[in-house]
Amino acid sequence: MQTSSDRHEYPSHWEADVVLRDGGTARIRPITVDDAERLVSFYEQVSDESKYYRFFAPYPRLSAKDVHRFTHHDFVDRVGLAATVGGEFIATVRYDRINADGRPASLPADEAEVAFLVQDAHQGRGVASALLEHIAAVARERDIRRFAAEVLPANSKMIKVFTDAGYQQKRHFEDGVVRLEFDLEPTDRSLAVQRAREQRAEARSVQRLLAPGSVAVIGAGRTPGGVGRSVLDNLREAGFTGRLYAVNKALQEKELGGVPAHRSVRDIAEPVDLAVVAVPAPYVPEVVAECGEHGVQGLVVVSAGYAESGPAGRERQRALVRQARTYGMRIIGPNAFGVINTSPEVRLNASLAPEMPRPGRIGLFAQSGAIGIALLSRLHRRGGGVTGVTGVSTFVSSGNRADVSGNDVLQYWYDDPDTDVALMYLESIGNPRKFTRLARRTAAAKPLVVVQGARHAAAPQGHAVRATRLPHATVSALLRQAGVIRVDTITELVDAGLLLARQPLPAGPRVAILGNSESLGLLTFDACLAEGLRPLPPLDLTTAASAEDFHRALTKALADDRCDAVVVTAIPAVGETSAQDAALAEALRSASASAPAKPVLVVHVELGGLAEALSAAASTAPQAASTAPGAGQAPRPAERPATTVGGPSEASPRLIPAYPAAERAVRALGEAVKYAQWRREAADPGKVPEYEDIDEKGAAEQIDELLSRGSGLTLAPEDACVLLGRYGIDVHRALPAPTPDEAAAAARTLGYPVALKTTAPHLRHRADLGGVRLDLTDETQLRRAYTELTDLFGTPEVLRPVVQGMAPRGVDTVVRAVIDPAAGAVLSFGLAGAASELLGDTAHRLVPVTDRDASSLVRSIRTAPLLFGWRGSAPVDTLALEALMLRVSRLVDDHPEVVAVSLEPVVVAPGGLSVLGATVRLARAPVRDDLGPRTLPVV
């Protein structure tokens, strides 16, 4: 528990764990009065040169006055942060609010002087950059808008920290000192710099786990078969190229299964990069402490008994992560199945998988060990229905994913030259907002295929996830918007992965079908139509077709400009031999080589020989390497050919995936077609328009004033109309009508014709229940309608009737935006009415929405034809509808306090639209969101 300094309570929300440039972690927290000894100890380990750069003069030690000043903060005008590893300071940063004369000040002064000091041993790890992000976020929270820093010209490292941060800055030289001034408002460049650093750091932290130079298995026993011993044997048999150690307190031997054995990690003379922990949960804290003190870089914890076992285990899991991060280590697990890296330079099988997978270019991530086994098994098999046309580059089974998650692995795969396709089995997404951001970037470079488990149930007990109010279908739609290939089963995951790993992306949906079975061709044709593809009439080669006939037909189909992909169907001939299988496979492979830009798939029926032959048709297919350490002279990852955009590496063999059913092949092809279309559209994502009539400042002031009355506020209709009006969204005026006389007066004010409608919650937006009367042309009709409503539904106090001028006829729609705690800001669109709600015909996009997003949103609902002149009706003004969506998106993006907007109904006419009802809800914005400084998830 930290002791508060001076005026304000200790701001615990400023505490954060961060990943540094080298992949290690550090803890950032406010400096308090309890840190005096730590500060002195830290300062003693800083070189004289670094001290000189900090104080502009020789400064060998801190005085008592200095220590008091640097540890006593009010957390408003004076703030200090420290980066710690193992509980000790490795760097500090502080700001002091100043006035225009550079003297100490308080609000309303909005400038502060900032200064850093980094221990020499930790310089170059990106500590100062991380501290700058966090101290800037703190300063913005305390209404500081600008930093000033004075730096000696020779202190080039610190000058680079400031200049590389991406903020707009001024720089001048005076009295032998460089003075830097920069605004703290995030810019596109500062955000890009921050996210690039995040990617490099998190990718490096995963690389340290997947490519260690040495591994210690802690808990490896004498008797084969135990968890620890199994991992040790798997590492040894896979031919791990680094140093391997067995660790067990009970061991007296110097070797275990031919591996050097020790009783403690401390007894190992050499550095240990990775420790696999396989001891009972109560003994794990002692093991983690030993690893941390020995300098181990990361842990794979296969031990169970954590969050999956209940509340006590969940607290044990939190303590495990906190302890590991204290030492700068990252964790895979607990309750993990393990990790695999098939690279010849590593050959790491630190898992419970008894066999090393075949090397290949598919990356696998699974939160479940059982599903991980199934995935590895299916990809490893060279038959059984799906040809194993490629192998695995890396495999991570995260277990409870208490620390390293799918987001971290995506950061690694993004620029991993050994991975062309990423397959993920996710039972929960801890940070969907970040996942969609990373997925969008990854999918722009290589395919990302995801299957979600636990879609209709709570997340597994071991997973800490943010609650979401969005249905699964909405989350899936948002993932697809980010370029994720969403499939429903493990079979579909493997099917899509095999196609994408070795075939180019199709240029369009046109499919040629050829084969030796008319019936199988027709099944394939129907499957293509069901997937939204455009198949050409099947070509039947008859059952007498030879390998040469297939070669000739496939070559002709691939040369046809009317087709973008080819599906070959094949059934076995009576008495067919393996030689004939090989001949057909070679014929298909050589024909496909004539058109390398078009994908080819094979549908076979009970034809294991052909499946095997197809995967082996190219002599350059990946083969299992020797298990001897250091065997093989394959080029290092940095020297391997880069992945080509839109398909596999140019140096990769043209291996043809084979499927046992037409539906499976076509479904995989359909996903590839949709992904290719997304890739083309992602190259030009559109833009967020600028509107000159938006009053962003006025809206911010109004929101602040409204929230001063209290948080969690649903605005009164008048306030909602004013706020929306500041963003160019005009709401059709409605006047309250608590009595017939007041209804008549409202109608005279608005002008006839008018509508009379109830706003009671149980009748609102339910015209089908009779709570609305339209086209009332005079007072007599209005009073009659008023009487009818009150007679049918109750008193005016219950009905809350309003009078509203009639809007032009059109199509009734609904536009909504909501801030989901997990997914972030989401814009939704659909037609108004019970039918659309019942069918779930609503489309969604992540905010901020671009002009292309708005256009696709309007067209993506099933009932969209009603907007474009269905059955002879007049097309409505969809451009006005798109502009409305863009304005709503801007409102919630500019002001995170706007947590919900509902415009219903929005009547879209042939010329223009009318917003007839609006609801807006405000709440205090969270202190930090995805735009804030880099942090690891809080445990």
N, C-alpha and C positions, 0 to 999 in steps of 0.2 A: 504494500500500500504506500503510495507516494504521499509525502507531506505537502500541503498547499503552501505556496509562497504568497507573500504580501496580501493583495486585495481579493483575488478571485479563487474560486475552487479549482482544484487540479483538473485540467481538461483531459480526461482519460480518452476522449474520442480522437485526440491527436496521436495516440499511440498507434504504431503500425509496424508490421514486418515487411521488409522489402527484399527483392532479389537484386543483387549487385551484378556488375558487368561480367564478373568471372563465374557467375552461377551460384555463389555463396549467398547467404542471407545475413541481414542485420536487423536489429530492432531500433526503430526511431521513437523517441519519447521526449516529453518536456523535461528540462533540467530543473531540479528542485533543491531545497536547502539540505536535503539528505545526501546530496552528491558531492559534498566538499572534498572528501578524501578521494573519490574517483576522479574528480577534476584535477587535483594535484598530481595524482599518479599518472594520469593521461598526459599532463603537461610535461612531466619529467621525461616521458618517452618520445617527445617531439624534438626534432633536431634543432640546433641553433639557427640554421638557415630558415626553417619554417617559422620559427618564432620571430625572426627578424622580418619576414614577409608579413606576418600578422600585425606586429606592433610598430614596424618601421624603425626599429632600433634594437640593440641587444637587450634581451629580456630573459635572463636565465631562469628566473623562478617567479611564481605568482606571490604577491603579497597577500596578507590577510584581507586587506581591503579589496584587492582584485577578486579573491575567492568569494567574498561576500557579494560583490557586485554581479559576478557571473553565475551565482546560484540562487539569488533572490530576484524573482520576477513577479510582475503583477498579471502576466498572461494576457495583457491588453496592449500596453505601451512598451513593455519590455518583455521579450520572449526569448528563451534559449531552448534549442533542441539538441539532443545528442544521439549519435548512432552508436549502438553497443553490440558487442559480440562477447559471449560468455559473461555477460553482466558488466563488462568494462567498456569505458569510452574508447572509440576509435576515431571519432570526429565530432566536432561541435559546430553549431551555427547559431547566431543570435541576431535579433534586430532591436533597434531602439527608435521609437517614433521621434521625429524631429520636425521643427518648424522651418520656415523659409530661410532663417539664419543659420540653420544647422544645429540649433540648440534643442535639448530635450523638451518634448511637448506632449500634449494629450489631444483628444478630439477637440475641434474638427480637423486638426492637422492630419493629412493623409499620406505623408511620406515617411519612410524609415530608412535608417542606415543599417546595412547588413554586412556581416563579416563571418568568415569560415576559418576553421583550423582542422587539418586532417593529419593524423599520425602518419609519419613517413612510410611505415611498413604497409599501410593500407592505401596509399596514393596510387592512382591508376585503376582502382576497382570501381570507379563511378560513384563513390560515396558522396562527394560534394554535389554531384548532379542530382542525386536522390534527395539530399537534404534541401537543395534549392527548391525542388518541386513542393516539398512539404512545408517549408517555411513560407513560401509564396501563398499556399492555400490557407495557412494560418493567418497570414497578414490580410488576405482578402476577407476572411471571416471577421477580422477586427477592423474593417473599414479602412485599411491601408491600400492605396491604389498604386503606389510607386515605390521602388527601392532605389537607393543610392549606395554605391560602393567605391571606396578608394583603394587602389591597388598599385603596388610598385611596378614599374615597367618590366622589371626582370622576372616578376611572378607570372610567367606566361601561362602556367597551368591554370591558375585561378581566373585569369582574363579569359581563357578559352572556355571555362565552365560557364561564365556569364554570356559570352558571345554565341556559344553553341546552343543556348537554351531556347532560342527562337522567339524571344520577346522583342518588341520594338524598343530600341534603345538609342540613347545619345552618349557620345564619348568625347571627352576633351582632356587635354594634358595641361596641368598647372602646378607650379612649384615642385616639379619632379615627381608628380603623382598622376596616375591615370584615374580620372573620375568617370564612372559609368552610372548612368541613370536609365532605368527602364520601367515601363508600365507593366503591371501584373495582370492585366486583362489577357486571358488566353487568346492566342491567335491560331490561325490554321497551321502556321509553321511550328509554333511551340507545341501544339497538340501532336503534330506529326513527329516531331523530335522525341517527345515523351513516349509515344507508342512504338517508335523504332527502337528506343532504348529498352522498353519493356520487352519487345520481341527478342532482342539479342540476349538480354539477361535471362529470361525464362527459358529460351531455347538452350542456352549454355548450361543452365541448371539441370535440364533433362539430359543433355549430352553427357554430363559428368556421371549420371546414373547409368546410361546405356553404353558408354565406352570407357570403363574404368581401366586403369593400368594394373590394379590389384584388387582382389576381392577376399574378404574374410567371411566365412560362414560360421556364425556364432550359434552354438547349440547343436553342432554336428556330433552325433553319438557313434559309439563303436559298432553298434548293430545296424546292418543295412535295413532300410525300410522306414525309419523315422523321417520326419519332415526335414530336419536339418541335414541328416545324412543323405537323403534323396537329392536335395539341392546341391550338396557337395559333389555327389557322384555325377549328377547331370552336368555340372560345370566341367568336371574333369573329362567326362566322355565326349562332351561337345568340342573339346580341344581349345579351351579358353587360352588366349595367347598371352595373358598377363600372369602375374604372380597370384597364387591361390593358397589360402591358409584355412585350416580348421581350428576352431576355438571352442573349448569346452572346459569348464572348471574341473570336471571330474577326470580329465585326461591326464595320464602319467606318461603316455607314449610321446615320442618326438615326431611320429608320423601317423597319419590316419588314411588308409587307402592310398598310400603313396604321396600324400599331401602333407607338408609341414604342419605340425600340430602345436598349439599353445593353450595355456590355461586362461589367458586373458589377452585382449587386444593390446594392452600395454606392453606385453612381453614380445611383441613383434618389432623387430629392429627397424624394418623399412616402413615407409608410409603406406597407409591403406586408404584407397579411394572409395571403396564401396563395402558396406557391411550388410550381409543378409542375416536378419535377426529371427531366429527360430527357437526362442525359449519361451516358457510360460509367461503370461502377461505380468504377474507380480515381479518377475526378475528383469523385465525390460528396462525400467528406469536406471538400474545400476549399469546395464549394458550400454545404454545411450550415453550415460555420463562418461564411461570409459572410452567410448568411441569419440565423443566430443573432445576429451582431453588429449586423445592421440592424434587429432586432426583429421578424422575420417570425414569425407566430403558429403556422403549421402547414405541413406538407409533404405533397404527393402525389408519391411516388417511383415513376415508371413504369419506371425503369432496371431491367434484369435483371442476373444474375450474382451472386446472393446465395444464400440457403440452398438454393434449388432446384437449384443447380449442384454441391453437395457440401460437404464439411467446411470447406474454405477459405472458401467463400461464406457458410457459416453463421456463421463467426467474423466475417466482414466485416459481416454483417447485425446481429450483436450490437453491434459497434462503432458502427454507424450509429444504432441506437436509443439507445445510451448517450450518443452525442454530441448527438443532437437533444434528448433530455431534459435534458441539461446546460443548454441554452439555454431550457428551458421550452416546447419545441415538441412537438407530437404528429405522428405519421406515419401516413399511409395507404400501405401497401405494405411493402417494395419489390415490384417486379414486378407493379404494380397496373395495372388497366385504366383506372381513374379514377373521378371522381365527377360526379354530375349533380343539379341542383336546378332544377325547372321553374317555380318560383314566379315570377310576373311581376315581382316586386321584385328578383329575382336573375338568373334565366335563365343559370345556370352549366352549361356543358358542358365541364368540365375532364377530358375522357376521349378515348378513341380512337374513340368512336361517331361516325360521320360525320353522323348526323342527331339533332336534338334530339327526344326522345320527346314524345308528346302529353301535355299537362298532365293530371293526374288525382290520384287520392287513394290510389294503391297505392305503398307503399315497397318497394324492392327492395334486397336485399343478396346478393352473390355472391362467393364466394372465388375463383372461376375466371373469367377474362376471357372465355373461349369461351362458358361457360354464361351469363355476363352478356349477351353479344351475343344469344344465343338468346332469353333472356327479354325483352330490350328489343324484339327483332324481333317476337316473338309478340304482345306487348301492343300494339305499334304497328300491326300489321296490322288491317284491318277486315274481314277475310274469311279465306279459307283454312281454314275449318272452325270456328273459334271467333271470335265477334264481339268486336272490340276495344271493349268497352262503356265502358271507362274508361282513363285514362292513368296516368302515373307522377308521384308527388310528388318523391321523391328516390331516387337510385340510388348505391350504393357498391359498388365492386369492390375488395376488400382485398388481392388478391394473396397475398403470404406472411403477411399480417396479423401482422407483427412487433410492431406496437404497437396501433393501433386495430383492434378486433375486432367480431364480431357483438354481443357484450355491450354495447359502447359505443354501437353504433347502436340497439340496443333501448332503451337509456336515453334516447336522443334521440327515438325514435318514440313512447315512452310518452305524452308530453304534447305531441307535435307536432300542432297543430290542422289541418295540411294532410294528415295521413296517417290513413286509416280502416282500412287493412288492411296487414299486413306480410308480405312473402314473402321467404324466405331459402333460399339454396342453400348448404349447409355441407358441406365435405369433412372437417372436423375440428372438434371443440369443445374449445378449449384449457382451459376451466374449466367442466366440466359442472355442478358444484355451483352456481356463480354463475349460469350460464345458466338452469338450471331455476328458480332463485329469481326472476330477472328475467322469464323467460317467464311464470311464474305471474301476476306482477303485471300484465304487459302484456296477457296473454290475458283478464284480468278486465275490461279496458277496450276492447280491439279484437282482432280475429282475428289470430293468428300462424300462418302456414302454413310448414312446413319440409320440405324434401327433403334427405336426406343422401346425398352421394356417398361413394365409397371405403368402402362399408359392409362389404365382405368383403375388404378389403386394408388395408395400412398407410396412415396419413395421408400426404398429399403431402410430398415431401422438404423443401419450404420451410416446413412448419408445425411449430412446437414445441408438442407436446401432452403432457399427463400420460398415463402408461400406465394402462390400465384392464383389470381382469380380468373385467369384465362382458361377456357376449355382446351383439351388436347388438340382438337382440330385447328384452333387458332394458332397454337404454338407451332404445329406442323406447317401451317401456311407461312408463318414468319420465317421458319427455317428454310423453306423452299425459296422465299424471297431473297434470302442470303446466299443462295446458290447450293444449298445442301440437297443432295439426292436422298430423299426420305423414302425408305422402304419399310415394310411391315414385319418381315420375318428374317430369320438368319439365312434361310435358303436364298431369299431375294438379295440379301446383302452380299453373299458369295457370288451369286449369278452376275450381279452388276459389277462387282469388283473384278471378276475374271475378264469380262468384256472390256472394261475401261483400262485394264492394266496392259493389254497388248493389242488393242485395236484403236484406230483413229476415231475421233468424234465425227458423227455423220453431219453432213452439210444441211440436211433437211429431213422431212418425214417420209420421203418416197422410198418404197421398199420393193425390190425385185425378189421373187420367190421361184426357186427351181429345185427339182429333185426327181427321184425315181418312184414317188408314190403320189398319185393324184389326190387321195384322201388326206394324206398328211399335208400336202400343199394347200388344200382347202381349209384345213384346220388352222394353218398358219395365216392364211388370208383373213379368216374371221378374227383371229387373235389380234392381227394388226389393226383392223377396224375398231375393235374394242379398246385398243390403247390410243386411239386417235391418230394412228399413222395412215399413210396413203399408199396401200399396196397396189402393185401392178398385177394383172392376171397371172396366176401361177403357171410356170412352164413345166409340163410333165415330160420327163425324159424316158419314161416307162421303166419297168423293172429290169429290162435288158440293158440298161445304160452301163457303159464301161467307164473306167477312170478317165479315159480320153474324152468321152462324151461330157462328163462333168467338167473337165478342164475347158473344153471348148465353150460350153454354155456359160460357165462362170466368167470366162474372159469376155465374152460378148456382153453379158449383163453389166459387168463393171465398166465397160466402155460406153454404155448407154447413158447419155446425159439426162435421161428422165429418171434415173434412180440414184439414191444417195447411200443405200446400203443393200446388202444381199443376204437373204436367209436361204441356206442350202438344206434341203430335207433328204434324209437317206434312210433306207430300210435295208436289212441284210438280205442278200441273195441266198438261196438254198445251197448249203455246202460251201459258203464263202470261207476263204482261208485268211490267215493273218497276212500273208503276202499281198492279197487283194486289198485288205484294209490299208496296208502301208502304201500301196499304189494309189488308192483313192485319196488318202491324206496328202501325199506328195503332189498329186494333181491339183487339189484344192489350194494347197499352200503356194505352189508356183503360179497358179492363175491369179491368186489374190495379190501376189507381188507386182502384177502388171498395173495395179491401181492402188498404190499405197495410201491414198487419201480416203478410200471408202472401206467401211468395216464389213467384215464377213462373219457370219455365225452359222453354226451347223446344228440342225435338229436331228438327232439319231434315235432310233428305237431299239433298245436292247442290243446295243452294238458296242460293247466295251472295247473290242479290238480297234475300231476306228477312233474312239476317244483317246485311247493310249497313243495311237499312231499320230493323231493330230498334234498332240502335245510334244511329241518327239520328232516331228517332221523337220524341224530346223536344228541343225547340228550345234548351233550356238545356244541352245536352251540351257537355263541355269542347271548346273549339276551339283550334287552334294560334294563339298570340299573334303579333303582329308581331315581327319580329326586330330592329327598331330599338331601341336602348337607351332605356329609360325609357318605351317604348310601353305603353299600357294603363293603366287606372285601377282595377284590381281592388283590393279592400280588402286591407289588410295582414293577415298571418296572425292577429294577435291579435284582429282585428275579425271574422274569419270565424266562422260558426256552429260551435259545438262538436259533436263527434260524439255522436249519440244512442246510449244503451245498447242493445245488441242489434241494431244495424243501421247503415246509412249516415246521413250528416247529413240532417236534415229538409229542408234546402234543396237537397239533391242530387236530380237528375232520376231518375225511376223507369225505369232502363234495363234491358232484359231480356236476360240472357245466352243465347246460342244455341250448341248443340253439334251436331256432325255424327254422333254416335252416342248411342244411349240409355244405354249403359254409362257413358260419360263424364259425361253429365248427372246420372245417378242416383248415381254415385260422389261427385261434388261435393256433391250434396244430402245424401247419407249423412254426409259429413264435417261439413256444416253442422248436421245434426240432433244428432250426437254432441257437437259443440262447444257448441251451445245447451244441451244437457243438462248439460254441464260447468259452463257459466256459472250455471245455476240452482243447481247443487250447491255451487259455489264461494261463493255468497252466504251459505251456512251450512256452513262447512267442518268443523264439529264441534269438539270440544275434546280436549285431552290430559288424561285423568282424573288426579285426585290420589288416591293410595292411602295411607291412614294407617299401614298395616303395613310400608311400605317403610323400610328402614334405610339411607338414602343415606350418612350419615356413616360407619357401620360398614363399608359396602362400600368406601368410599374408603380407609379405613385398611387394610383387608385387601388391596386392590389395591396400595397403596404397599408393604406388607410383602412381598407376593409378588414385585413387580418389583424389590425390593432384591436378589433372588437372580439377576436377569438379565432382559434384555428378550427379546421374541419367545418367550414362555413359554406352552406348552399346559398347562393346569392338570391336576393329578391329579384323579381323579374325586371324591375327598373334598373338595378345595378348591373344585371347580366346584359341587358340591352346596351347600356353605356359602354361596358367593357368590350363587348363584341364589336360595337360601332367603331372603337378605336382601331380595329383591325379591318375595317371596311366591310363588316358583316352586319347588314341591316336586318333587324327582326321586325316583321309585320306587326304594327301596333295593335295591342289588345287592351281594352278597358274593362275594369271590374264592373259587374252588374249584380249587386246583391239584392236589388229589388226590380220589379218591372219598370218603375219610373226611371230608375238610374240606367237601366238597359236602354230605354228609349232615348234618354239624354246622350248616352254614349254613341248610339247609332246616329243621332243628329250631328254629333261632333265628327264622326268618321265619314259619314255620308253613306247612303244606301247604294247598292245592296250590301247586306252584312251577313255574318255568320254568328250564331249563338251556340256556344259549346261549354261543356262542363270541364273543370280542371281538377276534379276530385281524383285522387290517385287510382281508385279502382275503375274509373271511366276514362281517364286521360289517354289520348291516342287510341281509343277503341271506338272508332266510328261505327263498327259493326254491331255495337251494343245499343246504338241509338242515342248517344249522348251529344250529337252534333246536329244542328239544323242549318242548312245552307241556303243561299240565295233568297234571303228575306228582303223583300223590296220596299216594305213600308212598315209603319208602326203597328198596324193591325196584325200583320203576319208575325211580327216580332213578339207582341204580347201573347198571341195565341201559342207560339212555340215555347215561350217562357212557361206558360201554364202547363203545357203538355210535359215538359221536362220535369217540373216540380211534382206533377201528379204521378209520373212514372217512377222517378228515382229518389225523391225525397226533398227536403227543404233546401233553400238556397245556401244555408250555412254548411250543408253537407256537400252540395254540388259545386259550390264556388264558381258560378257561371261568369263568363266573360263575353264581350261583344268584340268582333274583329271584322275589319273590312274584307270583302271578298277578294281573293287572289285569282289571277288567270288560271284556267284549267290546265292540268298537266299530269305528270306522273309523280305520285307521292314517294319520297325517298327519306332515308335517315342517314345522317352523318354524325359520327361520334368519335371522340378521342378520350382515352383514359390512360392514366399513368399506372401501370402495373408494377408492383414492388419487385417483381423478378425480371420481367421482359423490358420494362421501361415504357416509353410513350408509344402508344399504338393508335393508329387512325383506322376506323372501320366504316364500311359503307354497305348499304343494302336498300331494297325497296321497303316501304312501310307496309304494315299489315300483318295479320296473324299468319297468313300462308307462308310468307318469307321467314318469319320467326320459327314456325313449326318445322320448316325444311332446313333451317340453319343456313339459309342462302345469304351469307354475309362474307365480305372480303376484307382483308386486313393488310396494312402496311406499317412498317416501322417509321416513326418520326425521327428526323425531318423527311418529309415527302418531297420528291422532285417532281418536275412536270411530267416526266415519263411514268413515274409511279402513279400519279393521279390519273393519267390517261388509262393505264392498265387496270387500275382499281375499278374504274367505272365499267370496264368491259369484262371483268373477271367473274361477276356473279352469273348464275345460270339464267336469271330473269333479265339480263341486260338487253335482249332483243326488244323489250318493251320501251326502251329508251331510244331505239333507232328505227322506229316506224314499223313495228310488227303488225302484220295483217292489215296493212294499209293505213295505219294511224300515222299522224304527223310526227316526225322525229323531233325530239326535244333538244334544248340548248345544253348539250353536254359540256361545252367549253365553259359556260358559266358555272356548271356543277364542279368541274375540275378546279376552277379558280377558287370556289368556296372551300374546297378541301385543302388547297394550298394555304389559304389564309388561316384556317383552323389549325393546320400543322404548324404554321409560323407562331401562332399564339401560344400553343403548349410548349413549343421548343424554346421560345424566347423567355417564357415565364414558367419555370418548373413548379411554381406555387399553384398553377392551374392544373388540378389533378383530374378533372373530368369536365367534358363539354358534350352536351347532347343537343343536336338540332333536329327536331321532329315535330311535325313533318316538314320536309323541304320539298315544295311543289315545283317541279321543273317543267316549265312551259316551252313551247316552240321558240319563244323569244324571252330569255331571262328566267329567273326563278324567284321564289318567295319563301323566306324562312318564317314559318308560322308559330313555332314554339322553340324555346331555348332554355336550357338549364346549365348552370356553371357552378362548379364546386371548387373551393380554394382550400389549401392547407399549407402549413409551413414547409418550405422546400427542405429536403434532407441536407445535412451539412456537407456531405460529399456524395458524388455520384460517379458515373463512369468517366466523367471529364476531370475528375480530381487527380491527385498525385498517385503514382504507382503504389499499390499495397497488395499484400497477400491476403486471402480471405481470413476474417477474424474467426478464431476457434473458441 
